[in-house]
């Protein structure tokens, strides 16, 4: 099964399409969707929706994994990230796809073994897990890959405990 991992943001939305072949992880797509800061928010959200929808149509993932909104200081940023998450969830819902949501510490722990890992540590582990020649950049794309890996790692566990996702 392919998982579309998404690190939502209104300026940059990271995405990764990840799967498994036996015990080996496979990367089918990795990148970011960028929106113009000069565009009104409604235009930016449409651009994110269309970009994510195109990825879903092209790769036909079995589920979508999205990072949960996490903030400690800037409520305004959390609100705009929440809007980007909403259009990703809408695109998944329209296609009948399950949406799996994980907090940043869950994602970091799934990839690095430590819930407080740095962005660089996540990038280096994604590079290692997928045998990439160079570290994935920007970090939004690496984060999206990490979210997808988290979903693949947790898939069996989530099904066994029936957490409602």
Secondary structure, 3 states (H helix, E strand, C coil): CCEEEEECCCCEEEEEEEEEECCEEEEEEEEEEECCCCCCHHHHHHHHHHHHHHHHHHHCCCEEEEECCCCCCCHHHHHHHHHHHHHHHHHHHHCCCEEEEECHHHHHHHHHCCCCCCHHHHHHHHHHHCCCCCCCCCHHHHHHHHHHHHHHHHHHHHHHHCCCC
